[in-house]
Amino acid sequence: MQPYTGFAAVYDMFMDNVPYGEWAAYVQKLLNDYGINQGLVLELGCGTGSMARQLAAKGYDMIGIDNSEEMLQIARDKGREGGDSILYLCQDMREFELYGTVAAVVSVCDSMNYILSEEELLQVFKLVNNYLDPQGIFIFDLDTQYAYEEVLGDTTIAENREEGSFIWENTYYEEEMMNEINLTLFIPEQGEEEMEGEQGTREPQLFRRYEETHYRRAYRIDRVKALIEEAGMEWVAVYEALTKEKPKEDSERVYIIAREKRQKNKLYIKE
C-alpha cells in the first residue's frame, strides 16, 4: 500500500504530541534571521497542513506540496473550515513544479528522510535552488543516524485509542542506513455504529485493518552538505533541533539551513 493512505485518516490523531506551534516559532525565527519576514513560502511534505497553517497564521503566504492525495484532502478540508487560502499541490518533491519562485522553502517532520538515495536528494535540492528567489532560504530537518540506529532500532511502538489503533514495527538496516517501518492500522468504519447484541449487550464497532510500509534513510551531515553545494546552494548552518547549537553525537534531529546563490538559467521554472 502507498504510504499515508490509510494512515492519513488518523495521522493528526496519532501526531497530536507533535509541538507544531513550537516548531513553527523556531522556523519563523530562523527565517527572520535571514530576512524572510513575509512573502511566499513553500512547504515540501506538508501532509495534513499543520505546519503550513501555523506559518500562514504568522503572515506567510503558503504553498504546500505532498504526494499523498489523502493527506492533502484533509489539509484542504481543514483549510475550508478555518478559512485559510493555502494552495495545496499533489506532487512528488523529487519532480515538483511551480510557476515562479518563492522566498523560502521549508520541510519538517523528517520529510527529507523519505528521499532514499543521494541522487534523488540531489534532485530535490536542485529543484529547491531553482525555485528560490535570489538569496532565498531553505530550511529542513532530518532525523539522524543515531535516532534510527540507537533510539528506534528494532523497536515496536503500539497505541490503542477509541478512535483507532496502530502497531509501528521498526527495523534498521545499518549498511543501507535505512529505517523500515511496518505499520498496521485499525480504523473505525465510518458510518458504522455500535449495534445492539443479544440480551441488550453492545456489539463492538467494526474496524478496518490497513497495512503500510514506510522507508526512511539517514544521511551523514557531511554528505548532505556536499549535495547542497553540488545543487548550487550555499551551505549556511546545521543546528541541534530547536536550538542554535551544534549537533551532538546523540542528537536525534537536526535542522539544516541553505541559501540560494545567484544562479542563471532557472531551468525548472515554467514560462
Rosetta blueprint (number, residue, H / E / L):
1 M L
2 Q L
3 P L
4 Y L
5 T L
6 G L
7 F H
8 A H
9 A H
10 V H
11 Y H
12 D H
13 M H
14 F H
15 M L
16 D L
17 N L
18 V L
19 P L
20 Y H
21 G H
22 E H
23 W H
24 A H
25 A H
26 Y H
27 V H
28 Q H
29 K H
30 L H
31 L H
32 N H
33 D H
34 Y L
35 G L
36 I L
37 N L
38 Q L
39 G E
40 L E
41 V E
42 L E
43 E E
44 L E
45 G L
46 C L
47 G L
48 T L
49 G L
50 S H
51 M H
52 A H
53 R H
54 Q H
55 L H
56 A H
57 A H
58 K L
59 G L
60 Y E
61 D E
62 M E
63 I E
64 G E
65 I E
66 D E
67 N L
68 S L
69 E H
70 E H
71 M H
72 L H
73 Q H
74 I H
75 A H
76 R H
77 D H
78 K H
79 G H
80 R H
81 E H
82 G H
83 G L
84 D L
85 S L
86 I L
87 L E
88 Y E
89 L E
90 C E
91 Q L
92 D L
93 M L
94 R L
95 E L
96 F L
97 E L
98 L L
99 Y L
100 G L
101 T L
102 V E
103 A E
104 A E
105 V E
106 V E
107 S E
108 V L
109 C L
110 D L
111 S H
112 M H
113 N H
114 Y H
115 I L
116 L L
117 S L
118 E H
119 E H
120 E H
121 L H
122 L H
123 Q H
124 V H
125 F H
126 K H
127 L H
128 V H
129 N H
130 N H
131 Y H
132 L E
133 D E
134 P E
135 Q E
136 G E
137 I E
138 F E
139 I E
140 F E
141 D E
142 L E
143 D E
144 T L
145 Q H
146 Y H
147 A H
148 Y H
149 E H
150 E H
151 V H
152 L H
153 G L
154 D L
155 T L
156 T E
157 I E
158 A E
159 E E
160 N E
161 R E
162 E L
163 E L
164 G E
165 S E
166 F E
167 I E
168 W E
169 E E
170 N E
171 T E
172 Y E
173 Y E
174 E L
175 E L
176 E L
177 M L
178 M E
179 N E
180 E E
181 I E
182 N E
183 L E
184 T E
185 L E
186 F E
187 I E
188 P E
189 E L
190 Q L
191 G L
192 E L
193 E L
194 E L
195 M E
196 E E
197 G L
198 E H
199 Q H
200 G H
201 T L
202 R E
203 E E
204 P L
205 Q L
206 L L
207 F E
208 R E
209 R E
210 Y E
211 E E
212 E E
213 T E
214 H E
215 Y E
216 R E
217 R E
218 A L
219 Y L
220 R L
221 I H
222 D H
223 R H
224 V H
225 K H
226 A H
227 L H
228 I H
229 E H
230 E H
231 A L
232 G L
233 M E
234 E E
235 W E
236 V E
237 A E
238 V E
239 Y E
240 E E
241 A L
242 L L
243 T L
244 K L
245 E L
246 K L
247 P L
248 K L
249 E L
250 D L
251 S L
252 E L
253 R E
254 V E
255 Y E
256 I E
257 I E
258 A E
259 R E
260 E E
261 K L
262 R L
263 Q L
264 K L
265 N L
266 K L
267 L L
268 Y L
269 I L
270 K L
271 E L
